[in-house]
Amino acid sequence: MSVLCIGAGPAGLTAAYVPSHRDIPATVLEQDPIHAGGIPCTATYRDFAFDIGGRRFFSKSGKIEALRREDPQR
């Protein structure tokens, strides 16, 4: 069994992260060759940089917050 996730936003990365901890291979595909991660990005126009979209992660779910705060080195 393996998992294919379409999109490298928070949902796609989480969908790949969870099975990987159960030794299930996961592949993430992202359409945009420059920006990954959904709407939040930095766009450049005439030597100016603009932050687009939200940059903070917030959830009312304790399980989601606990997953997000896991130590990646464990």
PDB file of N, CA, C, O and CB in Angstrom:
ATOM      1  N   MET A   1       0.847  -1.164   0.000  1.00  0.00           N
ATOM      2  CA  MET A   1       0.000   0.000   0.000  1.00  0.00           C
ATOM      3  C   MET A   1       0.899   1.235   0.000  1.00  0.00           C
ATOM      4  O   MET A   1       1.975   1.230   0.597  1.00  0.00           O
ATOM      5  CB  MET A   1      -0.967  -0.007   1.219  1.00  0.00           C
ATOM      6  N   SER A   2       0.451   2.278  -0.667  1.00  0.00           N
ATOM      7  CA  SER A   2       1.126   3.571  -0.640  1.00  0.00           C
ATOM      8  C   SER A   2       0.064   4.662  -0.761  1.00  0.00           C
ATOM      9  O   SER A   2      -1.078   4.398  -1.137  1.00  0.00           O
ATOM     10  CB  SER A   2       2.192   3.684  -1.790  1.00  0.00           C
ATOM     11  N   VAL A   3       0.462   5.889  -0.435  1.00  0.00           N
ATOM     12  CA  VAL A   3      -0.470   7.021  -0.422  1.00  0.00           C
ATOM     13  C   VAL A   3       0.020   8.058  -1.419  1.00  0.00           C
ATOM     14  O   VAL A   3       1.214   8.349  -1.488  1.00  0.00           O
ATOM     15  CB  VAL A   3      -0.600   7.640   1.011  1.00  0.00           C
ATOM     16  N   LEU A   4      -0.903   8.613  -2.186  1.00  0.00           N
ATOM     17  CA  LEU A   4      -0.611   9.707  -3.107  1.00  0.00           C
ATOM     18  C   LEU A   4      -1.403  10.920  -2.653  1.00  0.00           C
ATOM     19  O   LEU A   4      -2.629  10.859  -2.555  1.00  0.00           O
ATOM     20  CB  LEU A   4      -0.957   9.325  -4.587  1.00  0.00           C
ATOM     21  N   CYS A   5      -0.715  12.025  -2.374  1.00  0.00           N
ATOM     22  CA  CYS A   5      -1.352  13.264  -1.922  1.00  0.00           C
ATOM     23  C   CYS A   5      -1.183  14.317  -2.994  1.00  0.00           C
ATOM     24  O   CYS A   5      -0.077  14.550  -3.483  1.00  0.00           O
ATOM     25  CB  CYS A   5      -0.754  13.751  -0.571  1.00  0.00           C
ATOM     26  N   ILE A   6      -2.275  14.948  -3.354  1.00  0.00           N
ATOM     27  CA  ILE A   6      -2.234  15.984  -4.379  1.00  0.00           C
ATOM     28  C   ILE A   6      -2.304  17.331  -3.690  1.00  0.00           C
ATOM     29  O   ILE A   6      -3.319  17.679  -3.087  1.00  0.00           O
ATOM     30  CB  ILE A   6      -3.393  15.819  -5.407  1.00  0.00           C
ATOM     31  N   GLY A   7      -1.217  18.088  -3.781  1.00  0.00           N
ATOM     32  CA  GLY A   7      -1.130  19.411  -3.172  1.00  0.00           C
ATOM     33  C   GLY A   7      -0.214  19.399  -1.959  1.00  0.00           C
ATOM     34  O   GLY A   7      -0.324  18.528  -1.095  1.00  0.00           O
ATOM     35  N   ALA A   8       0.696  20.376  -1.899  1.00  0.00           N
ATOM     36  CA  ALA A   8       1.672  20.456  -0.809  1.00  0.00           C
ATOM     37  C   ALA A   8       1.295  21.521   0.205  1.00  0.00           C
ATOM     38  O   ALA A   8       2.166  22.138   0.819  1.00  0.00           O
ATOM     39  CB  ALA A   8       3.058  20.742  -1.361  1.00  0.00           C
ATOM     40  N   GLY A   9      -0.008  21.736   0.381  1.00  0.00           N
ATOM     41  CA  GLY A   9      -0.482  22.629   1.428  1.00  0.00           C
ATOM     42  C   GLY A   9      -0.529  21.878   2.750  1.00  0.00           C
ATOM     43  O   GLY A   9      -0.125  20.717   2.812  1.00  0.00           O
ATOM     44  N   PRO A  10      -1.013  22.518   3.803  1.00  0.00           N
ATOM     45  CA  PRO A  10      -1.065  21.853   5.101  1.00  0.00           C
ATOM     46  C   PRO A  10      -1.826  20.531   5.082  1.00  0.00           C
ATOM     47  O   PRO A  10      -1.404  19.576   5.733  1.00  0.00           O
ATOM     48  CB  PRO A  10      -1.689  22.766   6.103  1.00  0.00           C
ATOM     49  N   ALA A  11      -2.925  20.456   4.358  1.00  0.00           N
ATOM     50  CA  ALA A  11      -3.710  19.211   4.316  1.00  0.00           C
ATOM     51  C   ALA A  11      -2.951  18.104   3.592  1.00  0.00           C
ATOM     52  O   ALA A  11      -2.913  16.970   4.069  1.00  0.00           O
ATOM     53  CB  ALA A  11      -5.065  19.452   3.627  1.00  0.00           C
ATOM     54  N   GLY A  12      -2.349  18.415   2.455  1.00  0.00           N
ATOM     55  CA  GLY A  12      -1.603  17.410   1.697  1.00  0.00           C
ATOM     56  C   GLY A  12      -0.384  16.907   2.446  1.00  0.00           C
ATOM     57  O   GLY A  12      -0.098  15.710   2.435  1.00  0.00           O
ATOM     58  N   LEU A  13       0.339  17.812   3.098  1.00  0.00           N
ATOM     59  CA  LEU A  13       1.517  17.398   3.854  1.00  0.00           C
ATOM     60  C   LEU A  13       1.132  16.556   5.059  1.00  0.00           C
ATOM     61  O   LEU A  13       1.825  15.595   5.392  1.00  0.00           O
ATOM     62  CB  LEU A  13       2.314  18.615   4.304  1.00  0.00           C
ATOM     63  N   THR A  14       0.031  16.908   5.714  1.00  0.00           N
ATOM     64  CA  THR A  14      -0.441  16.109   6.846  1.00  0.00           C
ATOM     65  C   THR A  14      -0.902  14.740   6.372  1.00  0.00           C
ATOM     66  O   THR A  14      -0.648  13.729   7.028  1.00  0.00           O
ATOM     67  CB  THR A  14      -1.583  16.830   7.584  1.00  0.00           C
ATOM     68  N   ALA A  15      -1.579  14.709   5.229  1.00  0.00           N
ATOM     69  CA  ALA A  15      -2.051  13.437   4.683  1.00  0.00           C
ATOM     70  C   ALA A  15      -0.890  12.511   4.341  1.00  0.00           C
ATOM     71  O   ALA A  15      -1.055  11.291   4.371  1.00  0.00           O
ATOM     72  CB  ALA A  15      -2.906  13.678   3.443  1.00  0.00           C
ATOM     73  N   ALA A  16       0.269  13.051   4.020  1.00  0.00           N
ATOM     74  CA  ALA A  16       1.457  12.235   3.751  1.00  0.00           C
ATOM     75  C   ALA A  16       2.212  11.904   5.037  1.00  0.00           C
ATOM     76  O   ALA A  16       2.790  10.825   5.160  1.00  0.00           O
ATOM     77  CB  ALA A  16       2.387  12.959   2.773  1.00  0.00           C
ATOM     78  N   TYR A  17       2.205  12.816   5.977  1.00  0.00           N
ATOM     79  CA  TYR A  17       2.953  12.669   7.227  1.00  0.00           C
ATOM     80  C   TYR A  17       2.410  11.532   8.085  1.00  0.00           C
ATOM     81  O   TYR A  17       3.183  10.726   8.602  1.00  0.00           O
ATOM     82  CB  TYR A  17       2.916  13.970   8.014  1.00  0.00           C
ATOM     83  N   VAL A  18       1.109  11.460   8.242  1.00  0.00           N
ATOM     84  CA  VAL A  18       0.502  10.474   9.140  1.00  0.00           C
ATOM     85  C   VAL A  18       0.807   9.040   8.701  1.00  0.00           C
ATOM     86  O   VAL A  18       1.273   8.260   9.532  1.00  0.00           O
ATOM     87  CB  VAL A  18      -1.009  10.684   9.206  1.00  0.00           C
ATOM     88  N   PRO A  19       0.570   8.647   7.443  1.00  0.00           N
ATOM     89  CA  PRO A  19       0.889   7.258   7.076  1.00  0.00           C
ATOM     90  C   PRO A  19       2.388   6.962   7.110  1.00  0.00           C
ATOM     91  O   PRO A  19       2.789   5.819   7.332  1.00  0.00           O
ATOM     92  CB  PRO A  19       0.350   6.956   5.691  1.00  0.00           C
ATOM     93  N   SER A  20       3.213   7.979   6.893  1.00  0.00           N
ATOM     94  CA  SER A  20       4.657   7.736   6.908  1.00  0.00           C
ATOM     95  C   SER A  20       5.131   7.266   8.281  1.00  0.00           C
ATOM     96  O   SER A  20       6.141   6.568   8.375  1.00  0.00           O
ATOM     97  CB  SER A  20       5.413   9.004   6.502  1.00  0.00           C
ATOM     98  N   HIS A  21       4.424   7.632   9.340  1.00  0.00           N
ATOM     99  CA  HIS A  21       4.760   7.161  10.680  1.00  0.00           C
ATOM    100  C   HIS A  21       4.301   5.725  10.912  1.00  0.00           C
ATOM    101  O   HIS A  21       4.605   5.135  11.948  1.00  0.00           O
ATOM    102  CB  HIS A  21       4.142   8.074  11.723  1.00  0.00           C
ATOM    103  N   ARG A  22       3.580   5.171   9.965  1.00  0.00           N
ATOM    104  CA  ARG A  22       3.153   3.769  10.034  1.00  0.00           C
ATOM    105  C   ARG A  22       3.878   2.955   8.961  1.00  0.00           C
ATOM    106  O   ARG A  22       3.435   1.873   8.576  1.00  0.00           O
ATOM    107  CB  ARG A  22       1.607   3.651   9.858  1.00  0.00           C
ATOM    108  N   ASP A  23       5.003   3.497   8.487  1.00  0.00           N
ATOM    109  CA  ASP A  23       5.829   2.851   7.453  1.00  0.00           C
ATOM    110  C   ASP A  23       5.071   2.616   6.152  1.00  0.00           C
ATOM    111  O   ASP A  23       5.325   1.642   5.444  1.00  0.00           O
ATOM    112  CB  ASP A  23       6.360   1.529   7.967  1.00  0.00           C
ATOM    113  N   ILE A  24       4.141   3.513   5.843  1.00  0.00           N
ATOM    114  CA  ILE A  24       3.422   3.472   4.569  1.00  0.00           C
ATOM    115  C   ILE A  24       3.997   4.588   3.702  1.00  0.00           C
ATOM    116  O   ILE A  24       3.914   5.759   4.072  1.00  0.00           O
ATOM    117  CB  ILE A  24       1.853   3.635   4.768  1.00  0.00           C
ATOM    118  N   PRO A  25       4.580   4.240   2.551  1.00  0.00           N
ATOM    119  CA  PRO A  25       5.176   5.279   1.704  1.00  0.00           C
ATOM    120  C   PRO A  25       4.127   6.275   1.207  1.00  0.00           C
ATOM    121  O   PRO A  25       3.004   5.905   0.867  1.00  0.00           O
ATOM    122  CB  PRO A  25       5.892   4.639   0.512  1.00  0.00           C
ATOM    123  N   ALA A  26       4.523   7.527   1.175  1.00  0.00           N
ATOM    124  CA  ALA A  26       3.624   8.587   0.707  1.00  0.00           C
ATOM    125  C   ALA A  26       4.361   9.484  -0.277  1.00  0.00           C
ATOM    126  O   ALA A  26       5.531   9.813  -0.085  1.00  0.00           O
ATOM    127  CB  ALA A  26       3.077   9.420   1.898  1.00  0.00           C
ATOM    128  N   THR A  27       3.661   9.870  -1.326  1.00  0.00           N
ATOM    129  CA  THR A  27       4.187  10.790  -2.325  1.00  0.00           C
ATOM    130  C   THR A  27       3.284  12.013  -2.367  1.00  0.00           C
ATOM    131  O   THR A  27       2.060  11.890  -2.381  1.00  0.00           O
ATOM    132  CB  THR A  27       4.285  10.113  -3.729  1.00  0.00           C
ATOM    133  N   VAL A  28       3.902  13.212  -2.387  1.00  0.00           N
ATOM    134  CA  VAL A  28       3.148  14.464  -2.470  1.00  0.00           C
ATOM    135  C   VAL A  28       3.419  15.087  -3.835  1.00  0.00           C
ATOM    136  O   VAL A  28       4.574  15.291  -4.212  1.00  0.00           O
ATOM    137  CB  VAL A  28       3.540  15.451  -1.307  1.00  0.00           C
ATOM    138  N   LEU A  29       2.358  15.387  -4.573  1.00  0.00           N
ATOM    139  CA  LEU A  29       2.475  16.066  -5.868  1.00  0.00           C
ATOM    140  C   LEU A  29       1.998  17.502  -5.722  1.00  0.00           C
ATOM    141  O   LEU A  29       0.952  17.754  -5.123  1.00  0.00           O
ATOM    142  CB  LEU A  29       1.659  15.325  -6.971  1.00  0.00           C
ATOM    143  N   GLU A  30       2.759  18.442  -6.266  1.00  0.00           N
ATOM    144  CA  GLU A  30       2.393  19.857  -6.239  1.00  0.00           C
ATOM    145  C   GLU A  30       2.434  20.397  -7.657  1.00  0.00           C
ATOM    146  O   GLU A  30       3.424  20.209  -8.364  1.00  0.00           O
ATOM    147  CB  GLU A  30       3.342  20.671  -5.308  1.00  0.00           C
ATOM    148  N   GLN A  31       1.383  21.058  -8.077  1.00  0.00           N
ATOM    149  CA  GLN A  31       1.275  21.583  -9.438  1.00  0.00           C
ATOM    150  C   GLN A  31       2.218  22.754  -9.681  1.00  0.00           C
ATOM    151  O   GLN A  31       2.822  22.847 -10.749  1.00  0.00           O
ATOM    152  CB  GLN A  31      -0.150  22.010  -9.718  1.00  0.00           C
ATOM    153  N   ASP A  32       2.350  23.637  -8.717  1.00  0.00           N
ATOM    154  CA  ASP A  32       3.143  24.858  -8.891  1.00  0.00           C
ATOM    155  C   ASP A  32       4.628  24.550  -8.717  1.00  0.00           C
ATOM    156  O   ASP A  32       5.030  24.083  -7.651  1.00  0.00           O
ATOM    157  CB  ASP A  32       2.698  25.950  -7.885  1.00  0.00           C
ATOM    158  N   PRO A  33       5.461  24.800  -9.743  1.00  0.00           N
ATOM    159  CA  PRO A  33       6.882  24.476  -9.643  1.00  0.00           C
ATOM    160  C   PRO A  33       7.671  25.445  -8.751  1.00  0.00           C
ATOM    161  O   PRO A  33       8.825  25.172  -8.421  1.00  0.00           O
ATOM    162  CB  PRO A  33       7.487  24.461 -11.019  1.00  0.00           C
ATOM    163  N   ILE A  34       7.069  26.556  -8.365  1.00  0.00           N
ATOM    164  CA  ILE A  34       7.791  27.562  -7.577  1.00  0.00           C
ATOM    165  C   ILE A  34       7.269  27.639  -6.150  1.00  0.00           C
ATOM    166  O   ILE A  34       8.054  27.620  -5.202  1.00  0.00           O
ATOM    167  CB  ILE A  34       7.681  28.932  -8.240  1.00  0.00           C
ATOM    168  N   HIS A  35       5.953  27.726  -5.987  1.00  0.00           N
ATOM    169  CA  HIS A  35       5.357  27.891  -4.671  1.00  0.00           C
ATOM    170  C   HIS A  35       4.637  26.618  -4.248  1.00  0.00           C
ATOM    171  O   HIS A  35       3.791  26.099  -4.976  1.00  0.00           O
ATOM    172  CB  HIS A  35       4.391  29.079  -4.663  1.00  0.00           C
ATOM    173  N   ALA A  36       4.977  26.130  -3.079  1.00  0.00           N
ATOM    174  CA  ALA A  36       4.267  24.990  -2.513  1.00  0.00           C
ATOM    175  C   ALA A  36       3.593  25.445  -1.233  1.00  0.00           C
ATOM    176  O   ALA A  36       4.063  26.373  -0.575  1.00  0.00           O
ATOM    177  CB  ALA A  36       5.229  23.789  -2.248  1.00  0.00           C
ATOM    178  N   GLY A  37       2.520  24.812  -0.886  1.00  0.00           N
ATOM    179  CA  GLY A  37       1.910  25.123   0.398  1.00  0.00           C
ATOM    180  C   GLY A  37       0.595  25.847   0.328  1.00  0.00           C
ATOM    181  O   GLY A  37       0.168  26.439   1.320  1.00  0.00           O
ATOM    182  N   GLY A  38      -0.057  25.821  -0.803  1.00  0.00           N
ATOM    183  CA  GLY A  38      -1.360  26.459  -0.901  1.00  0.00           C
ATOM    184  C   GLY A  38      -1.276  27.948  -1.160  1.00  0.00           C
ATOM    185  O   GLY A  38      -0.376  28.415  -1.857  1.00  0.00           O
ATOM    186  N   ILE A  39      -2.206  28.688  -0.603  1.00  0.00           N
ATOM    187  CA  ILE A  39      -2.321  30.120  -0.888  1.00  0.00           C
ATOM    188  C   ILE A  39      -1.160  30.953  -0.344  1.00  0.00           C
ATOM    189  O   ILE A  39      -0.693  31.848  -1.048  1.00  0.00           O
ATOM    190  CB  ILE A  39      -3.608  30.639  -0.319  1.00  0.00           C
ATOM    191  N   PRO A  40      -0.670  30.703   0.878  1.00  0.00           N
ATOM    192  CA  PRO A  40       0.386  31.570   1.402  1.00  0.00           C
ATOM    193  C   PRO A  40       1.660  31.491   0.561  1.00  0.00           C
ATOM    194  O   PRO A  40       2.203  30.409   0.338  1.00  0.00           O
ATOM    195  CB  PRO A  40       0.698  31.199   2.846  1.00  0.00           C
ATOM    196  N   CYS A  41       2.121  32.631   0.105  1.00  0.00           N
ATOM    197  CA  CYS A  41       3.372  32.680  -0.647  1.00  0.00           C
ATOM    198  C   CYS A  41       3.863  34.126  -0.690  1.00  0.00           C
ATOM    199  O   CYS A  41       3.166  35.049  -0.267  1.00  0.00           O
ATOM    200  CB  CYS A  41       3.184  32.109  -2.091  1.00  0.00           C
ATOM    201  N   THR A  42       5.048  34.298  -1.198  1.00  0.00           N
ATOM    202  CA  THR A  42       5.590  35.631  -1.410  1.00  0.00           C
ATOM    203  C   THR A  42       5.706  35.843  -2.912  1.00  0.00           C
ATOM    204  O   THR A  42       6.404  35.094  -3.596  1.00  0.00           O
ATOM    205  CB  THR A  42       6.977  35.813  -0.695  1.00  0.00           C
ATOM    206  N   ALA A  43       5.030  36.854  -3.425  1.00  0.00           N
ATOM    207  CA  ALA A  43       5.071  37.174  -4.852  1.00  0.00           C
ATOM    208  C   ALA A  43       5.970  38.391  -5.053  1.00  0.00           C
ATOM    209  O   ALA A  43       6.020  39.283  -4.205  1.00  0.00           O
ATOM    210  CB  ALA A  43       3.632  37.440  -5.415  1.00  0.00           C
ATOM    211  N   THR A  44       6.673  38.419  -6.175  1.00  0.00           N
ATOM    212  CA  THR A  44       7.556  39.538  -6.488  1.00  0.00           C
ATOM    213  C   THR A  44       7.025  40.277  -7.709  1.00  0.00           C
ATOM    214  O   THR A  44       6.652  39.666  -8.710  1.00  0.00           O
ATOM    215  CB  THR A  44       9.005  39.049  -6.733  1.00  0.00           C
ATOM    216  N   TYR A  45       6.998  41.596  -7.608  1.00  0.00           N
ATOM    217  CA  TYR A  45       6.565  42.442  -8.719  1.00  0.00           C
ATOM    218  C   TYR A  45       7.416  43.700  -8.696  1.00  0.00           C
ATOM    219  O   TYR A  45       7.389  44.460  -7.728  1.00  0.00           O
ATOM    220  CB  TYR A  45       5.032  42.787  -8.626  1.00  0.00           C
ATOM    221  N   ARG A  46       8.176  43.919  -9.773  1.00  0.00           N
ATOM    222  CA  ARG A  46       9.024  45.114  -9.913  1.00  0.00           C
ATOM    223  C   ARG A  46       9.885  45.379  -8.676  1.00  0.00           C
ATOM    224  O   ARG A  46       9.818  46.460  -8.091  1.00  0.00           O
ATOM    225  CB  ARG A  46       8.156  46.330 -10.193  1.00  0.00           C
ATOM    226  N   ASP A  47      10.664  44.429  -8.293  1.00  0.00           N
ATOM    227  CA  ASP A  47      11.597  44.533  -7.150  1.00  0.00           C
ATOM    228  C   ASP A  47      10.912  44.673  -5.798  1.00  0.00           C
ATOM    229  O   ASP A  47      11.575  44.995  -4.812  1.00  0.00           O
ATOM    230  CB  ASP A  47      12.507  45.709  -7.350  1.00  0.00           C
ATOM    231  N   PHE A  48       9.621  44.442  -5.722  1.00  0.00           N
ATOM    232  CA  PHE A  48       8.904  44.474  -4.444  1.00  0.00           C
ATOM    233  C   PHE A  48       8.407  43.062  -4.128  1.00  0.00           C
ATOM    234  O   PHE A  48       8.010  42.322  -5.028  1.00  0.00           O
ATOM    235  CB  PHE A  48       7.709  45.493  -4.488  1.00  0.00           C
ATOM    236  N   ALA A  49       8.433  42.698  -2.853  1.00  0.00           N
ATOM    237  CA  ALA A  49       7.949  41.402  -2.415  1.00  0.00           C
ATOM    238  C   ALA A  49       6.657  41.602  -1.628  1.00  0.00           C
ATOM    239  O   ALA A  49       6.573  42.471  -0.761  1.00  0.00           O
ATOM    240  CB  ALA A  49       9.018  40.665  -1.560  1.00  0.00           C
ATOM    241  N   PHE A  50       5.656  40.788  -1.944  1.00  0.00           N
ATOM    242  CA  PHE A  50       4.351  40.869  -1.292  1.00  0.00           C
ATOM    243  C   PHE A  50       4.005  39.509  -0.693  1.00  0.00           C
ATOM    244  O   PHE A  50       4.063  38.493  -1.386  1.00  0.00           O
ATOM    245  CB  PHE A  50       3.252  41.327  -2.295  1.00  0.00           C
ATOM    246  N   ASP A  51       3.648  39.484   0.579  1.00  0.00           N
ATOM    247  CA  ASP A  51       3.153  38.256   1.201  1.00  0.00           C
ATOM    248  C   ASP A  51       1.673  38.132   0.903  1.00  0.00           C
ATOM    249  O   ASP A  51       0.893  39.053   1.146  1.00  0.00           O
ATOM    250  CB  ASP A  51       3.414  38.249   2.739  1.00  0.00           C
ATOM    251  N   ILE A  52       1.297  36.974   0.370  1.00  0.00           N
ATOM    252  CA  ILE A  52      -0.081  36.721  -0.014  1.00  0.00           C
ATOM    253  C   ILE A  52      -0.604  35.551   0.815  1.00  0.00           C
ATOM    254  O   ILE A  52       0.078  34.536   0.957  1.00  0.00           O
ATOM    255  CB  ILE A  52      -0.198  36.428  -1.543  1.00  0.00           C
ATOM    256  N   GLY A  53      -1.794  35.688   1.354  1.00  0.00           N
ATOM    257  CA  GLY A  53      -2.406  34.604   2.105  1.00  0.00           C
ATOM    258  C   GLY A  53      -1.964  34.575   3.555  1.00  0.00           C
ATOM    259  O   GLY A  53      -1.061  35.306   3.961  1.00  0.00           O
ATOM    260  N   GLY A  54      -2.604  33.734   4.317  1.00  0.00           N
ATOM    261  CA  GLY A  54      -2.306  33.619   5.749  1.00  0.00           C
ATOM    262  C   GLY A  54      -0.978  32.927   6.010  1.00  0.00           C
ATOM    263  O   GLY A  54      -0.539  32.097   5.213  1.00  0.00           O
ATOM    264  N   ARG A  55      -0.345  33.262   7.112  1.00  0.00           N
ATOM    265  CA  ARG A  55       0.940  32.669   7.483  1.00  0.00           C
ATOM    266  C   ARG A  55       0.877  31.945   8.817  1.00  0.00           C
ATOM    267  O   ARG A  55       1.841  31.279   9.195  1.00  0.00           O
ATOM    268  CB  ARG A  55       2.008  33.737   7.536  1.00  0.00           C
ATOM    269  N   ARG A  56      -0.206  32.055   9.524  1.00  0.00           N
ATOM    270  CA  ARG A  56      -0.312  31.431  10.842  1.00  0.00           C
ATOM    271  C   ARG A  56      -1.208  30.216  10.760  1.00  0.00           C
ATOM    272  O   ARG A  56      -2.184  30.188  10.011  1.00  0.00           O
ATOM    273  CB  ARG A  56      -0.850  32.427  11.886  1.00  0.00           C
ATOM    274  N   PHE A  57      -0.859  29.217  11.540  1.00  0.00           N
ATOM    275  CA  PHE A  57      -1.671  28.013  11.605  1.00  0.00           C
ATOM    276  C   PHE A  57      -2.450  28.042  12.907  1.00  0.00           C
ATOM    277  O   PHE A  57      -1.876  28.262  13.973  1.00  0.00           O
ATOM    278  CB  PHE A  57      -0.797  26.727  11.497  1.00  0.00           C
ATOM    279  N   PHE A  58      -3.746  27.824  12.826  1.00  0.00           N
ATOM    280  CA  PHE A  58      -4.589  27.845  14.009  1.00  0.00           C
ATOM    281  C   PHE A  58      -5.645  26.758  13.886  1.00  0.00           C
ATOM    282  O   PHE A  58      -6.238  26.565  12.825  1.00  0.00           O
ATOM    283  CB  PHE A  58      -5.244  29.234  14.201  1.00  0.00           C
ATOM    284  N   SER A  59      -5.869  26.059  14.976  1.00  0.00           N
ATOM    285  CA  SER A  59      -6.934  25.065  15.008  1.00  0.00           C
ATOM    286  C   SER A  59      -7.518  25.016  16.411  1.00  0.00           C
ATOM    287  O   SER A  59      -6.796  25.167  17.398  1.00  0.00           O
ATOM    288  CB  SER A  59      -6.411  23.667  14.575  1.00  0.00           C
ATOM    289  N   LYS A  60      -8.802  24.807  16.496  1.00  0.00           N
ATOM    290  CA  LYS A  60      -9.456  24.627  17.793  1.00  0.00           C
ATOM    291  C   LYS A  60      -9.367  23.180  18.261  1.00  0.00           C
ATOM    292  O   LYS A  60      -9.744  22.869  19.391  1.00  0.00           O
ATOM    293  CB  LYS A  60     -10.920  25.061  17.717  1.00  0.00           C
ATOM    294  N   SER A  61      -8.874  22.298  17.404  1.00  0.00           N
ATOM    295  CA  SER A  61      -8.763  20.885  17.739  1.00  0.00           C
ATOM    296  C   SER A  61      -7.458  20.613  18.477  1.00  0.00           C
ATOM    297  O   SER A  61      -6.378  20.913  17.969  1.00  0.00           O
ATOM    298  CB  SER A  61      -8.852  20.021  16.472  1.00  0.00           C
ATOM    299  N   GLY A  62      -7.558  20.052  19.663  1.00  0.00           N
ATOM    300  CA  GLY A  62      -6.363  19.692  20.424  1.00  0.00           C
ATOM    301  C   GLY A  62      -5.519  18.643  19.724  1.00  0.00           C
ATOM    302  O   GLY A  62      -4.292  18.671  19.818  1.00  0.00           O
ATOM    303  N   LYS A  63      -6.172  17.704  19.011  1.00  0.00           N
ATOM    304  CA  LYS A  63      -5.433  16.662  18.292  1.00  0.00           C
ATOM    305  C   LYS A  63      -4.616  17.260  17.148  1.00  0.00           C
ATOM    306  O   LYS A  63      -3.475  16.858  16.917  1.00  0.00           O
ATOM    307  CB  LYS A  63      -6.401  15.597  17.749  1.00  0.00           C
ATOM    308  N   ILE A  64      -5.199  18.212  16.440  1.00  0.00           N
ATOM    309  CA  ILE A  64      -4.482  18.857  15.336  1.00  0.00           C
ATOM    310  C   ILE A  64      -3.292  19.654  15.876  1.00  0.00           C
ATOM    311  O   ILE A  64      -2.198  19.584  15.316  1.00  0.00           O
ATOM    312  CB  ILE A  64      -5.434  19.785  14.531  1.00  0.00           C
ATOM    313  N   GLU A  65      -3.493  20.400  16.941  1.00  0.00           N
ATOM    314  CA  GLU A  65      -2.406  21.182  17.539  1.00  0.00           C
ATOM    315  C   GLU A  65      -1.292  20.269  18.045  1.00  0.00           C
ATOM    316  O   GLU A  65      -0.115  20.589  17.883  1.00  0.00           O
ATOM    317  CB  GLU A  65      -2.939  22.052  18.690  1.00  0.00           C
ATOM    318  N   ALA A  66      -1.646  19.138  18.656  1.00  0.00           N
ATOM    319  CA  ALA A  66      -0.634  18.195  19.144  1.00  0.00           C
ATOM    320  C   ALA A  66       0.169  17.609  17.983  1.00  0.00           C
ATOM    321  O   ALA A  66       1.388  17.467  18.082  1.00  0.00           O
ATOM    322  CB  ALA A  66      -1.298  17.062  19.953  1.00  0.00           C
ATOM    323  N   LEU A  67      -0.498  17.273  16.901  1.00  0.00           N
ATOM    324  CA  LEU A  67       0.192  16.748  15.721  1.00  0.00           C
ATOM    325  C   LEU A  67       1.142  17.788  15.148  1.00  0.00           C
ATOM    326  O   LEU A  67       2.271  17.464  14.779  1.00  0.00           O
ATOM    327  CB  LEU A  67      -0.820  16.311  14.652  1.00  0.00           C
ATOM    328  N   ARG A  68       0.695  19.019  15.072  1.00  0.00           N
ATOM    329  CA  ARG A  68       1.520  20.093  14.505  1.00  0.00           C
ATOM    330  C   ARG A  68       2.758  20.363  15.355  1.00  0.00           C
ATOM    331  O   ARG A  68       3.793  20.763  14.823  1.00  0.00           O
ATOM    332  CB  ARG A  68       0.698  21.375  14.367  1.00  0.00           C
ATOM    333  N   ARG A  69       2.669  20.154  16.649  1.00  0.00           N
ATOM    334  CA  ARG A  69       3.788  20.451  17.543  1.00  0.00           C
ATOM    335  C   ARG A  69       4.730  19.269  17.760  1.00  0.00           C
ATOM    336  O   ARG A  69       5.677  19.379  18.539  1.00  0.00           O
ATOM    337  CB  ARG A  69       3.261  20.910  18.866  1.00  0.00           C
ATOM    338  N   GLU A  70       4.493  18.150  17.095  1.00  0.00           N
ATOM    339  CA  GLU A  70       5.372  16.994  17.250  1.00  0.00           C
ATOM    340  C   GLU A  70       6.791  17.347  16.855  1.00  0.00           C
ATOM    341  O   GLU A  70       7.016  18.161  15.959  1.00  0.00           O
ATOM    342  CB  GLU A  70       4.870  15.817  16.415  1.00  0.00           C
ATOM    343  N   ASP A  71       7.747  16.727  17.534  1.00  0.00           N
ATOM    344  CA  ASP A  71       9.157  16.935  17.234  1.00  0.00           C
ATOM    345  C   ASP A  71       9.524  16.116  15.996  1.00  0.00           C
ATOM    346  O   ASP A  71       9.426  14.889  16.029  1.00  0.00           O
ATOM    347  CB  ASP A  71      10.053  16.543  18.450  1.00  0.00           C
ATOM    348  N   PRO A  72       9.948  16.767  14.897  1.00  0.00           N
ATOM    349  CA  PRO A  72      10.271  16.013  13.672  1.00  0.00           C
ATOM    350  C   PRO A  72      11.504  15.131  13.818  1.00  0.00           C
ATOM    351  O   PRO A  72      11.728  14.254  12.984  1.00  0.00           O
ATOM    352  CB  PRO A  72      10.481  16.969  12.521  1.00  0.00           C
ATOM    353  N   GLN A  73      12.315  15.342  14.864  1.00  0.00           N
ATOM    354  CA  GLN A  73      13.541  14.568  15.043  1.00  0.00           C
ATOM    355  C   GLN A  73      13.297  13.253  15.785  1.00  0.00           C
ATOM    356  O   GLN A  73      14.220  12.452  15.932  1.00  0.00           O
ATOM    357  CB  GLN A  73      14.565  15.394  15.793  1.00  0.00           C
ATOM    358  N   ARG A  74      12.067  13.020  16.256  1.00  0.00           N
ATOM    359  CA  ARG A  74      11.843  11.809  17.062  1.00  0.00           C
ATOM    360  C   ARG A  74      11.832  10.563  16.253  1.00  0.00           C
ATOM    361  O   ARG A  74      11.654   9.474  16.800  1.00  0.00           O
ATOM    362  CB  ARG A  74      10.567  11.907  17.802  1.00  0.00           C
TER     363      ARG A  74
END
